[in-house]
Amino acid sequence: MSRSASRHAIIIGGGASGVLLAYQLLHHPACDFHVTLIEKRPDIGRGLAYHSGNLEHLLNVRVANMSALPDQPDHFWRWLTSRGADTLLCPDPYCFVPRRIYGDYIASLLGPLTSNAGASPRLSIVQGSCVSVSERPTDVVAMLDDGRRYVGDIVVLATGHDTRSSSPGYLDPWVSPASAGIANDDAVLILGTGLTMVDYVLSLLADGHRGPIIGMSRRGLLAKAHRRADPVRIEEREVPFGVDISRLLRWIRGRVDTHVAQGGDWRSVIDGIRPYTQRLWRELPPASKRRFLEHARAWWDVHRHRMAPEVEARIAHALYAGHLTLVAGKIIGIEPNEAGASVRYRPRGQREIRSLEVGAIVDCTGIVKDPRASANPAVRSLFDQGLARVDPLCIGIETSADCAIINRDGVPSRRLFAVGPLTRAAFWEIIAIPDIRTQCAALAAMLATNDEEQQFERFGAQSP
Ligand SMILES: Cc1cc2nc3c(=O)[nH]c(=O)nc-3n(C[C@H](O)[C@H](O)[C@H](O)COP(=O)(O)OP(=O)(O)OC[C@H]3O[C@@H](n4cnc5c(N)ncnc54)[C@H](O)[C@@H]3O)c2cc1C
């Protein structure tokens, strides 16, 4: 099919990544795609991150860095300030607004194309759950659970975070404490001490929870908070690409120490490295990637994925008041009982086993990282047919540098693509909006300028 004929892109997942990609495909001047966006939730643009109705669940990235459009860095700030009421929440672009508002912003990107007056014939939004994706020589097919079937030229998986269903006895962190039936005086054990735990503690506090809250993880590390610190300028030639992880971490620590010794903030260095993290990951030797995931990732995550200062203040207060306790330890056993559960754990670095009586256990250990454990039928269907394979580190599906999904035999597809967190094996730093927006713009540009013949050449395949 040549560029002159309209092509059909089916995007599975209408969270932030799916919407950003749809926007780019519909606005690229050289793009002729008809876009079908399939989302199982009632709203588009929210996904897991931006559906929270709790107004204390703030963005983890300041407004200034949350534009959906890489070529308009102040787009989100302008959108926000155009809505008078939100300016009170956010006096300047360094602030952090409720994630719910950000979901409104993302949804608004496609608003003009779906309104009665300006509905675009090039965009169809479908509410439904995709259960399988298949590739044929001349097209792709996406099947929904109710039997609806969509045939297109390409499919892009934007299925995002894969939440696992909690083990029996553990509460789901995405269900509010009140809906989960947690009594205000219950002792609550939260497994995991990352940003999902932080959200859950805020939800408990908002519900007036009085009982003790215990956050437990292997290291018991808590995310650091943002400060008003600008990134330092680091030249690409200064960055030690391709070295092993020990040398890389030594280099980062050295930069941080020097900057702090000069009166700077360590955050400026971490943020200064940000433009290079995808390349650093790509060029990290495989053994180093593994060592990073096992030993340094928790450390990196708490410095890199920070919480808003307002959130830090709430958490610090709960810690100071003894309402929240963080424990570094490993669960040894959990015995359910009438009051909840009896939990045995071993504190980090100790032999002695301790026990805790709790009324509820919440699983905030995070989002499924091993795609083999995916509960998502669309992703599973690709594995089942050999159309996708898991990367050697088991953190994502394998994709090429231009987001093509790589099949069981190592061949990148010319019709199946993926964006967002699903592609973390190739990009690593592809969880947050500043990275996803660039990825979506780049993929749209590639698809726009590559007609099908060129795509064949690109992948060295034979045109049918
Ligand atoms: C709690 C939380 C807070 C975050 N806060 C920030 C932040 O402040 N700033 C930031 O930059 N990043 C933040 N992130 C990172 C986040 O990954 C990205 O910002 C972004 O939301 C990722 O969007 P996504 O569309 O790729 O994934 P998701 O948000 O997971 O959306 C995927 C969508 O696909 C749909 N879907 C999945 N499978 C199917 C299927 N088979 N059929 C139909 N629909 C399907 C889902 O219903 C969902 O709506 C946060 C993440 C989380 C989890």
PDBQT file of the ligand as one rigid body, heavy atoms in Angstrom, charges set to zero:
ROOT
HETATM    1  C1  LIG A 501       0.469   5.420  39.956  1.00  0.00    +0.000 C 
HETATM    2  C2  LIG A 501       1.336   5.976  38.868  1.00  0.00    +0.000 A 
HETATM    3  C3  LIG A 501       1.680   7.325  38.867  1.00  0.00    +0.000 A 
HETATM    4  C4  LIG A 501       2.455   7.866  37.834  1.00  0.00    +0.000 A 
HETATM    5  N1  LIG A 501       2.766   9.197  37.852  1.00  0.00    +0.000 NA
HETATM    6  C5  LIG A 501       3.475   9.714  36.836  1.00  0.00    +0.000 A 
HETATM    7  C6  LIG A 501       3.781  11.115  36.787  1.00  0.00    +0.000 A 
HETATM    8  O1  LIG A 501       3.427  11.875  37.679  1.00  0.00    +0.000 OA
HETATM    9  N2  LIG A 501       4.488  11.583  35.728  1.00  0.00    +0.000 N 
HETATM   10  C7  LIG A 501       4.912  10.760  34.724  1.00  0.00    +0.000 A 
HETATM   11  O2  LIG A 501       5.535  11.239  33.781  1.00  0.00    +0.000 OA
HETATM   12  N3  LIG A 501       4.651   9.447  34.756  1.00  0.00    +0.000 NA
HETATM   13  C8  LIG A 501       3.950   8.913  35.775  1.00  0.00    +0.000 A 
HETATM   14  N4  LIG A 501       3.684   7.577  35.789  1.00  0.00    +0.000 N 
HETATM   15  C9  LIG A 501       4.248   6.770  34.722  1.00  0.00    +0.000 C 
HETATM   16  C10 LIG A 501       3.228   6.324  33.683  1.00  0.00    +0.000 C 
HETATM   17  O3  LIG A 501       3.781   5.115  33.220  1.00  0.00    +0.000 OA
HETATM   18  C11 LIG A 501       3.105   7.174  32.433  1.00  0.00    +0.000 C 
HETATM   19  O4  LIG A 501       3.002   8.535  32.767  1.00  0.00    +0.000 OA
HETATM   20  C12 LIG A 501       1.900   6.809  31.553  1.00  0.00    +0.000 C 
HETATM   21  O5  LIG A 501       0.731   6.975  32.294  1.00  0.00    +0.000 OA
HETATM   22  C13 LIG A 501       1.936   5.438  30.941  1.00  0.00    +0.000 C 
HETATM   23  O6  LIG A 501       0.786   5.334  30.158  1.00  0.00    +0.000 OA
HETATM   24  P1  LIG A 501       0.431   4.044  29.331  1.00  0.00    +0.000 P 
HETATM   25  O7  LIG A 501      -0.720   4.432  28.478  1.00  0.00    +0.000 OA
HETATM   26  O8  LIG A 501       1.636   3.521  28.653  1.00  0.00    +0.000 OA
HETATM   27  O9  LIG A 501       0.053   2.964  30.395  1.00  0.00    +0.000 OA
HETATM   28  P2  LIG A 501      -1.310   2.777  31.318  1.00  0.00    +0.000 P 
HETATM   29  O10 LIG A 501      -1.488   4.007  32.090  1.00  0.00    +0.000 OA
HETATM   30  O11 LIG A 501      -1.059   1.519  32.020  1.00  0.00    +0.000 OA
HETATM   31  O12 LIG A 501      -2.440   2.660  30.252  1.00  0.00    +0.000 OA
HETATM   32  C14 LIG A 501      -2.617   1.532  29.435  1.00  0.00    +0.000 C 
HETATM   33  C15 LIG A 501      -4.045   1.529  28.995  1.00  0.00    +0.000 C 
HETATM   34  O13 LIG A 501      -4.266   0.422  28.135  1.00  0.00    +0.000 OA
HETATM   35  C16 LIG A 501      -5.505  -0.179  28.439  1.00  0.00    +0.000 C 
HETATM   36  N5  LIG A 501      -5.413  -1.587  28.039  1.00  0.00    +0.000 N 
HETATM   37  C17 LIG A 501      -4.480  -2.483  28.438  1.00  0.00    +0.000 A 
HETATM   38  N6  LIG A 501      -4.706  -3.666  27.841  1.00  0.00    +0.000 NA
HETATM   39  C18 LIG A 501      -5.793  -3.510  27.068  1.00  0.00    +0.000 A 
HETATM   40  C19 LIG A 501      -6.506  -4.397  26.231  1.00  0.00    +0.000 A 
HETATM   41  N7  LIG A 501      -6.121  -5.665  26.088  1.00  0.00    +0.000 N 
HETATM   42  N8  LIG A 501      -7.603  -3.929  25.580  1.00  0.00    +0.000 NA
HETATM   43  C20 LIG A 501      -7.995  -2.633  25.727  1.00  0.00    +0.000 A 
HETATM   44  N9  LIG A 501      -7.352  -1.750  26.534  1.00  0.00    +0.000 NA
HETATM   45  C21 LIG A 501      -6.258  -2.188  27.179  1.00  0.00    +0.000 A 
HETATM   46  C22 LIG A 501      -5.649  -0.004  29.942  1.00  0.00    +0.000 C 
HETATM   47  O14 LIG A 501      -6.999  -0.058  30.333  1.00  0.00    +0.000 OA
HETATM   48  C23 LIG A 501      -5.029   1.377  30.147  1.00  0.00    +0.000 C 
HETATM   49  O15 LIG A 501      -5.979   2.401  30.083  1.00  0.00    +0.000 OA
HETATM   50  C24 LIG A 501       2.926   7.023  36.806  1.00  0.00    +0.000 A 
HETATM   51  C25 LIG A 501       2.595   5.659  36.815  1.00  0.00    +0.000 A 
HETATM   52  C26 LIG A 501       1.808   5.145  37.827  1.00  0.00    +0.000 A 
HETATM   53  C27 LIG A 501       1.452   3.689  37.804  1.00  0.00    +0.000 C 
ENDROOT
TORSDOF 0
